[in-house]
C-alpha cells in the first residue's frame, strides 16, 4: 500500500506520524471518527484497521483511531464493517449514549489522567501494529 494514500482518522491526541505521506485527520469524538470513516468509505476509501480492534471494549475507551486507504471504488466489505461497527457502538453505549460524544474536555473531566493516557497508548499501539503490518510507519 502506498503511504500517500493512507489516512488515520482519530480522536486520540497522541497519534503522530513520522511518515509525512500519511495524513492524520483529527475528530472530536468517537462518533465523529466512525461517521467520518463511513463517509470516506462511501467516497471510495477502504478500511485497513478494523474499528473494533483490540481487547478493550469499545464502549469503555474514549479513543478510537482507524486507518483507511484511498481507493477509487466502493469497497462493500469496508462499508459493512464500518456500518456494523457504528451499530455495535450504539448498542453498547445504550446505557450511556453520551459516551459516543465525549470530547477531549469531557474525557479530561470523566477519566483520571493516568487512565486516559493508558487508553491513548493502547489505541496508538493498535495503529502502530496495523501500520507495521502494511510496512508503513507511525
Buried (B, 14 or more C-beta within 10 A) or exposed (E): BEBEBBBBBBBBBBBEBEEEEBBBBBBBBBBBBBBBBBEBBEEBBBBBBBBBBBEBEBBEBBBBBBBBBBBEEEBEEBBEBBEEBBEBBBEBBEEEEEBBEBBBEBBEEEBEEEEBEBBBEBBBEBBBEBBEEEEBEB
